[in-house]
Amino acid sequence: MADDFLTVEEAAQLLKIGRSTLYDLLRSGELASFLIGHRRRIPRSAIDDLVARLMKEAS
């Protein structure tokens, strides 16, 4: 279950984008996340949803 939630750095590495681009996706609401205390976590399912949406838009 620990792999179900990623840090900002892990999510950026997975998507092969920079942290600032990832934060832009979070701010715009294109990528879901939540806070635990002061630490932001991104559900792996949110990344999968984002990629699926982007693939659909590209086709």
Buried (B, 14 or more C-beta within 10 A) or exposed (E): EEEEBBEBEBBBEBBEEEEEEBBEBBEEEEBBBEEEEEEBBBBBEBBEBBEEEEEEEEE
